[in-house]
Amino acid sequence: MRFTILLSLLVSSAAAQTGPSFSIGNMDPTANPCVDFYQYACGGWMAKNPIPADESVWGQFNELAERNRMILRNILEKYSPNDPNRSAVEQKIGDFYQSCMDEQTIDQLGIQPIQSELDRIAAIAAKSALLPELVRLHLTGVDAFFSFSSTPDMKDSMHMIADLDQGGLGLPDRDYYLKTDAKSVQLREQYLAHVQKMLELAGSPAGQAASDAQAVMRIETSLAKASLDRVSRRDPQKVYHKLTVQELAALSPEIDWTKYFQGLSTPSIASLNVDVPDFFRDLSMLLAATNLDDIKTYLRWHLIHSDAAFLSTPFVNENFHFFRQILAGVKEIQPRWKRCVAATDGDLGFALGQKYVEETFGAEGKARTLKMVQEIEKALGTDIRTLSWMTPATKQQALLKLRAVENKIGYPDHWRDYSTVRIARGDALGNDERATEFEVHRQLNKIGMQVDRSEWLMTPPTVNAYYNPQENNINFPAGILQPPFYDNRMDAPVNYGGIGSVIGHELTHGFDDEGRQFDPQGNLRDWWTAQDAKEFEKRAECFINEYSKFTAVDDVHINGKLTLGENTADNGGVRLAFMALMDSLKGKPRQKIDGFTPEQRFFLNWGQIWCQNVRPETARLRAQVDTHSPGNNRVNGVVQNMPEFQKAFACYVGQPMVAAPACRVW
Ligand SMILES: [Zn+2]
């Protein structure tokens, strides 16, 4: 598996007329900053910005994403007409978008784009004939039973190896199948009804579809039981198991692995990482014990499920009904253009991103970001050197790792070549399948090769950032290097509180409970003395306790272990950005703006980048699957640990924004 540590769960967005920015008007001046700083920084914004009907969450992130989306829409509309003068890149993104937008053709086709695949599944006469179909489905992105790709070898970070991981669920997490509370039981009933409805839309009689849905549920529940939970999966040691193909065959004999790899035309594979060996042992037993008809039903369901967005309106609407309405609480489906912009970004993101960068991001943006990155790296160096709890031996190793961090800003040096992907007008699903197949082969062809660290895992318009522990690099797409994160019109404290904290966050990921297990070269190797590791864990425990007390919705608490890495990164990131700001203000006149000191404005923008409103259903969903805490907890969880904040707002011991004990790792 590939570990990447994002700034935020990626979310979609709705209409905003003007771009977001830092503003005193976003605040709630009636709130007390020492009692609830998030309310103080964001109360005005929250009152003025209800969640649009087609969204699950609405925040400053979304407002910016919306602006980027409008730019992408303009690009795509410009290249949609069938103009022979378009470049190859323009033809691909334009025709992909045009086909996706052509609802009339899609509706006329109905189930037809997947009918031949459904027929193939129906014609399977023996279990021995399942394998070629599984290969076909995996090539087009249907993740039936498990997933297979390539990844840097965790213990040989310069080389790529094949990677086999658990998968095959329809619901967002294994816990959805296993929890016994009333809400979870109800969701499973609603999921059964959804599977039944989708099978009916694909032509099954109601009675048959109902019993088929039960078969799907039985198989997915078995897969869920065999799956490793999310908290355990954050520990790289628990998902690193290098096996030879013979060992895999012995563990999981029901699948002919050699034939499977041959079917996918992979380079030769002698050994591979099997993230969760128990899963593949149980999968093999499940396949042996399940009758052929049920397995065929399961494949059929996953094919329909996976392709629903590119099928006719009844499939699209039923898919929306369960996954967005029931699971996330969204009221209305997004307009088609938003879904098609997202689909183009998903399938041809580095072609669309190339046009986006040409239109929006200049050398100046790259230079100013790099300058701040360097200041914050300097602050982390100072921080490491002055830590009270770490011995000199481990400090020296940490500084080596810091020096080796590579900074990637804006967009890739080389654009991905999609020239072999055929994009045809009027073939929305075929375009998606061919783009997916291209990507599957691109990933598999890396097996045995050197890792290409210049590659990006996020497309340029993305409003997000990430640290990659296996490559020891931090990555900031062009999409996030804008207001309210970075704003030319604003004073330095506001920008350090925004993009500065984001940079600090990603950098700290290299040293959180997960990242600290990787060395400067990105290898999973322990560079800590036993005593320092113990001291680290003691401090991390403080964060687990602090955030576990926060409530997401009703009686659902934040999972302090699931969110530990992100909370550590938030706390470290804000501290580093604050240190860098103080350094930059040295010797300069200190002035209040809008009545606020530089320190206050720094913390106010740290608060405001997380202003958001969240639907209760989404809050419940995220508490289970998201490694990030909700915006209000991210803001208050950090400031209550910081004496610098308490001094800036004159908070005193006993007030909620003064934690006792204050947690701190970095
Ligand atoms: Zn993060």
Boltz pocket constraint, residues with backbone or C-beta under 6 A from the ligand:
constraints:
  - pocket:
      binder: B
      contacts: [[A, 5], [A, 6], [A, 7], [A, 8], [A, 465], [A, 505], [A, 506], [A, 509], [A, 565], [A, 566], [A, 569]]
      max_distance: 6.0
